[in-house]
Amino acid sequence: DQQVKQNSPSLSVQEGRISILNCDYTNSMFDYFLWYKKYPAEGPTFLISISSIKDKNEDGRFTVFLNKSAKHLSLHIVPSQPGDSAVYFCAARGGGKLIFGQGTELSVKP
Amino acid sequence: DAGVIQSPRHEVTEMGQEVTLRCKPISGHNSLFWYRQTMMRGLELLIYFNNNVPIDDSGMPEDRFSAKMPNASFSTLKIQPSEPRDSAVYFCASSFSTGLETQYFGPGTRLTVL
């Protein structure tokens, strides 16, 4: 059973537009959420995080939104750039460990 | 400072053979994690260590998998015997602790079992 789900395996966006990546979770005890970005042949790298006591965290072009009642978080990238093309994993912290989703492959077309 | 180092980067082996994956965490980090990436399940945590002690191995698929961390700078993940369904990318990650600190991932080992 997947406690963290990313239901869209892929997303294609035009350069300059907004990219919205979604993530759902089932465990209300998760207290911290992260997004990781992964390029081919490399390990995932940390992108942005949010504590469960907040509903928004922004870092440059990247904003993460958390809706605790819906157990849903999203990552917004504005404006999207071709270099943002990668696989994005959301993760939730629970029981001292991170639980990752399946990943969403974002393709930003020029 | 070097990041997390994993070896080998690629491993091709035949079913039934023993496979050993190696990891050197970032110096000073005291938590180490082994993950497996597959298309269906994404990134799965297999096992993690804190101060060289295994804390949670509930993600280890079965007895064919074992992991050790003999010291703070080295860990191994062993599969014996290997099976084709073990084919995946295996990542090692490290962090200062299992708290809010982010995990830093190695480049991964792509394992193919024929």
Contacts between the chains, C-beta under 8 A, distances in Angstrom:
chain1	res1	chain2	res2	distance
A	2	B	41	7.5
A	6	B	42	7.4
A	32	B	100	6.3
A	34	B	102	6.7
A	36	B	105	7.8
A	41	B	107	7.0
A	41	B	108	7.9
A	42	B	107	5.7
A	42	B	108	7.7
A	43	B	4	7.1
A	43	B	91	5.5
A	43	B	93	7.4
A	43	B	105	3.1
A	43	B	106	5.2
A	43	B	107	5.2
A	43	B	108	5.5
A	44	B	43	7.2
A	44	B	91	7.4
A	44	B	105	4.9
A	45	B	105	7.0
A	46	B	102	4.2
A	46	B	103	7.4
A	46	B	104	7.6
A	49	B	102	7.1
A	89	B	42	6.6
A	89	B	43	5.9
A	91	B	43	7.8
A	93	B	100	7.9
A	95	B	56	7.5
A	96	B	55	7.2
A	96	B	56	7.4
A	96	B	98	4.3
A	97	B	33	7.6
A	97	B	45	5.7
A	97	B	48	6.1
A	97	B	56	6.2
A	97	B	98	6.7
A	98	B	33	7.9
A	98	B	45	7.0
A	98	B	103	6.5
A	99	B	45	7.1
A	100	B	35	7.6
A	100	B	42	5.4
A	100	B	43	3.7
A	100	B	44	7.5
A	100	B	45	7.6
A	101	B	42	5.5
A	101	B	43	8.0
A	102	B	39	7.9
A	102	B	40	7.4
A	102	B	41	6.6
A	102	B	42	3.5
A	103	B	42	5.1
A	103	B	43	7.3
